[in-house]
Amino acid sequence: MSDGGILRKVDKVIRKKRFENIDVKVEDSVVYLNGKVSSWDDFVEIGSLIGAIKNIRGVVNRLEYPGEIRRERKKGNREKSGEADVVIIGGGVTGCSIARELSKYKVKVILVEKEDDVACGATKANNAMVHSGIGEKVGTLKQKLCVKGHFMYGELAKELNVPFKRCGMLIILTKDSLSKLKIPQFLANFIAKRIIPFIVVRRGKKIGIPIKLVDREELMEKERYVTERALAAVSSPSYGVICPYFFTIALAENATDNGVEFMLDTEVVDVTVENDGVKSVVTTKGTIDTRFVINAAGLYADEVAEMAGAREYTIHPKKGATLLFDKELGNYINRSMSLLRFPRAEHYKGGGIMVTVDSNIQWGPTIAECPEKEDTSVTAEDIEKIFESYTPLLPDFPKKSVITYFAGIRASTFTEDFFIEASKKVKGFIHVAGIQSPGLAAAPAVADMVVDILKNEGLTLKQRESFNPYRDKTTIFRDLDIKEKKRLIEKNPRYGKIMCRCEQVTEGEIVDAIHSKLPALSVDAIKRRTRAGMGRCQGGFCLPHVVEILSRETGIPIEKIQKNGKGSNLFVGKAKCLLGDKHDGN
Ligand SMILES: Cc1cc2nc3c(=O)[nH]c(=O)nc-3n(C[C@H](O)[C@H](O)[C@H](O)COP(=O)(O)OP(=O)(O)OC[C@H]3O[C@@H](n4cnc5c(N)ncnc54)[C@H](O)[C@@H]3O)c2cc1C
């Protein structure tokens, strides 16, 4: 459709909804909105309605609304600090997958991440599902990359030495699946049992994934705690599960081994452009000259694109909360499961009850538009909603065994698909934006696609003969047999000291993490590498020990140790300091 045709359609939407004071421009099938609306809800509604128009590439929604939070851009350091063929912005699973893929070639790559570790954005707060693609709209980029990516995980996990399980997924239909449609129960049962499962299977075959019908009897045999109201299910056996941060750290470590430079705790604040092409990336720690920039900045991808004058989308954050249960329930289910309900919410797979590689079961996630990109709070309503949504699947599940909850934010564009392409405005600027779910599953395929784009854009990529795909296995003490444990302790007695009782993490593993290729320099960075603090007591026992070890190994004074990066100090000083002059300082 021509830009004129798109403009006419957009005008129609705006008139129909009676929005006023909105200025619309269309360029290269991207819609730019300027003006004012009366609320965040209106901002989202209009963006979504326009984003749903066919053939639109992007919606740049610059509409102002009351209460809008505008972030001040940090000051950069304009002094040259280095140069690279490619600068990747963002150290999530997307950026790290691209970094690792590019490390196969003879190019200088620098990855810049604003946090003090990789995997600190959506990558650390998702459901760890390596989706098969069955839940995605057929024909979307995210669906295609998900299918391709999820097949790549087996090999990748072996090379990187990270736990990965093809746990499978059961999509379950019950007597309540169509209850909202207000049709007679016998008809609802018939459709749920005899029609929908066949449609799902056909869809799976169409996108090229293994898929199978499961009748009620087989379902009850496979999963004995599933609701009695179940009628049928579809099994998607290639569904997998991986620890998303452990995987991302492994990608980053392997990329480091193969020559990629990681600049952590470094924020990109500007991208300079000369003769319509990328010239350099300005960070808080200096300026890097480069010809190619990969924008994998997650929630901030729109702001980073704006820095380069290459914005073609707006990110509207969507929050998702999840509950995590104690490992003692690890065998309650054998595979992940979701409940198929109609009508289906748009752009939401519906969540479910999922297994993890570490045996904790998860319930969630919810979905809600969220004006603040950093708002990862979880409310009592979120928790109630999760129980309400998934209890119908496993009615007798011992819910009291919940050990924690968390929320992550999806970086959605208004077209609700991945936006991966070379900028039409600035040569050398590559968008890898809108990476909402299934961004984890798709990451290896996204990396492949980005490498192809770089080649098309003129980057010469010659294979690096010395590329080593393998990452050494890190010691996971709890997984060793008794003989190996003994041998290890004889070699290094620190492996004989359990610091985290819930997860059986030793002092030796914590020290390893601190001195690893991508050193863990905060409490949470150690947690992501070792699981210290992830058990039932959530760090109640091991936190002081971890802090002491971190301080001892790095020389960082205890009161300066951070939980998860700048400004997250755990201690304000020695207890008696708070008494003022009357104390002796001890
Ligand atoms: C609740 C929830 C559940 C999900 N479940 C699944 C699932 O089960 N399976 C699945 O496949 N997907 C899932 N997803 C989606 C998946 O988590 C994301 O698609 C994926 O993590 C995106 O990775 P990313 O690297 O693109 O973004 P991020 O992980 O957010 O990384 C972006 C990085 O860029 C950095 N950055 C931003 N701005 C700058 C700057 N100016 N300078 C330097 N660095 C910057 C950030 O600090 C961040 O680390 C889920 C998402 C959510 C929120």
The ligand as an SDF file (V2000), in Angstrom:
LIG
                    3D

 53 58  0  0  0  0  0  0  0  0999 V2000
    7.1090  -11.7490   31.5690 C   0  0  0  0  0  0  0  0  0  0  0  0
    7.8610  -12.1970   30.3520 C   0  0  0  0  0  0  0  0  0  0  0  0
    7.8800  -13.5360   30.0040 C   0  0  0  0  0  0  0  0  0  0  0  0
    8.5280  -13.9580   28.8550 C   0  0  0  0  0  0  0  0  0  0  0  0
    8.6330  -15.2950   28.5940 N   0  0  0  0  0  0  0  0  0  0  0  0
    9.3130  -15.7060   27.5010 C   0  0  0  0  0  0  0  0  0  0  0  0
    9.4830  -17.0840   27.2510 C   0  0  0  0  0  0  0  0  0  0  0  0
    9.0880  -17.9350   28.0440 O   0  0  0  0  0  0  0  0  0  0  0  0
   10.1040  -17.4470   26.0940 N   0  0  0  0  0  0  0  0  0  0  0  0
   10.5610  -16.5320   25.1970 C   0  0  0  0  0  0  0  0  0  0  0  0
   11.0560  -16.9240   24.1570 O   0  0  0  0  0  0  0  0  0  0  0  0
   10.4780  -15.2090   25.4610 N   0  0  0  0  0  0  0  0  0  0  0  0
    9.8930  -14.7780   26.5920 C   0  0  0  0  0  0  0  0  0  0  0  0
    9.8200  -13.4520   26.8780 N   0  0  0  0  0  0  0  0  0  0  0  0
   10.4690  -12.5080   25.9750 C   0  0  0  0  0  0  0  0  0  0  0  0
   11.9770  -12.4540   26.2190 C   0  0  0  0  0  0  0  0  0  0  0  0
   12.2640  -12.3200   27.5750 O   0  0  0  0  0  0  0  0  0  0  0  0
   12.5350  -11.2480   25.4750 C   0  0  0  0  0  0  0  0  0  0  0  0
   12.0690  -11.2810   24.1590 O   0  0  0  0  0  0  0  0  0  0  0  0
   14.0420  -11.2410   25.4540 C   0  0  0  0  0  0  0  0  0  0  0  0
   14.5790  -11.4020   26.7340 O   0  0  0  0  0  0  0  0  0  0  0  0
   14.5050   -9.9300   24.8540 C   0  0  0  0  0  0  0  0  0  0  0  0
   15.8960   -9.8720   24.9500 O   0  0  0  0  0  0  0  0  0  0  0  0
   16.6490   -8.5700   24.4950 P   0  0  0  0  0  0  0  0  0  0  0  0
   18.0740   -8.8640   24.5680 O   0  0  0  0  0  0  0  0  0  0  0  0
   16.1020   -8.1260   23.1800 O   0  0  0  0  0  0  0  0  0  0  0  0
   16.1850   -7.4560   25.5370 O   0  0  0  0  0  0  0  0  0  0  0  0
   16.7260   -7.2060   27.0190 P   0  0  0  0  0  0  0  0  0  0  0  0
   16.9800   -8.4520   27.7320 O   0  0  0  0  0  0  0  0  0  0  0  0
   15.7760   -6.2550   27.6500 O   0  0  0  0  0  0  0  0  0  0  0  0
   18.1150   -6.5180   26.7820 O   0  0  0  0  0  0  0  0  0  0  0  0
   18.2590   -5.1970   26.3430 C   0  0  0  0  0  0  0  0  0  0  0  0
   19.4900   -4.6410   27.0150 C   0  0  0  0  0  0  0  0  0  0  0  0
   19.8010   -3.3640   26.4840 O   0  0  0  0  0  0  0  0  0  0  0  0
   20.3620   -2.5980   27.5230 C   0  0  0  0  0  0  0  0  0  0  0  0
   20.2790   -1.1730   27.1480 N   0  0  0  0  0  0  0  0  0  0  0  0
   19.1680   -0.4430   26.9610 C   0  0  0  0  0  0  0  0  0  0  0  0
   19.4870    0.8170   26.6360 N   0  0  0  0  0  0  0  0  0  0  0  0
   20.8300    0.8900   26.6080 C   0  0  0  0  0  0  0  0  0  0  0  0
   21.7550    1.9440   26.3430 C   0  0  0  0  0  0  0  0  0  0  0  0
   21.3490    3.1810   26.0390 N   0  0  0  0  0  0  0  0  0  0  0  0
   23.0850    1.6760   26.4280 N   0  0  0  0  0  0  0  0  0  0  0  0
   23.5200    0.4170   26.7380 C   0  0  0  0  0  0  0  0  0  0  0  0
   22.6810   -0.6070   27.0110 N   0  0  0  0  0  0  0  0  0  0  0  0
   21.3530   -0.3810   26.9330 C   0  0  0  0  0  0  0  0  0  0  0  0
   19.5030   -2.9580   28.7150 C   0  0  0  0  0  0  0  0  0  0  0  0
   20.1230   -2.6530   29.9330 O   0  0  0  0  0  0  0  0  0  0  0  0
   19.2950   -4.4380   28.5120 C   0  0  0  0  0  0  0  0  0  0  0  0
   20.2350   -5.2200   29.2030 O   0  0  0  0  0  0  0  0  0  0  0  0
    9.1750  -13.0040   28.0230 C   0  0  0  0  0  0  0  0  0  0  0  0
    9.1820  -11.6590   28.3910 C   0  0  0  0  0  0  0  0  0  0  0  0
    8.5390  -11.2590   29.5430 C   0  0  0  0  0  0  0  0  0  0  0  0
    8.6100   -9.8140   29.9440 C   0  0  0  0  0  0  0  0  0  0  0  0
  1  2  1  0
  2  3  1  0
  2 52  2  0
  3  4  2  0
  4  5  1  0
  4 50  1  0
  5  6  2  0
  6  7  1  0
  6 13  1  0
  7  8  2  0
  7  9  1  0
  9 10  1  0
 10 11  2  0
 10 12  1  0
 12 13  2  0
 13 14  1  0
 14 15  1  0
 14 50  1  0
 15 16  1  0
 16 17  1  0
 16 18  1  0
 18 19  1  0
 18 20  1  0
 20 21  1  0
 20 22  1  0
 22 23  1  0
 23 24  1  0
 24 25  2  0
 24 26  1  0
 24 27  1  0
 27 28  1  0
 28 29  2  0
 28 30  1  0
 28 31  1  0
 31 32  1  0
 32 33  1  0
 33 34  1  0
 33 48  1  0
 34 35  1  0
 35 36  1  0
 35 46  1  0
 36 37  1  0
 36 45  1  0
 37 38  2  0
 38 39  1  0
 39 40  1  0
 39 45  2  0
 40 41  1  0
 40 42  2  0
 42 43  1  0
 43 44  2  0
 44 45  1  0
 46 47  1  0
 46 48  1  0
 48 49  1  0
 50 51  2  0
 51 52  1  0
 52 53  1  0
M  END
$$$$
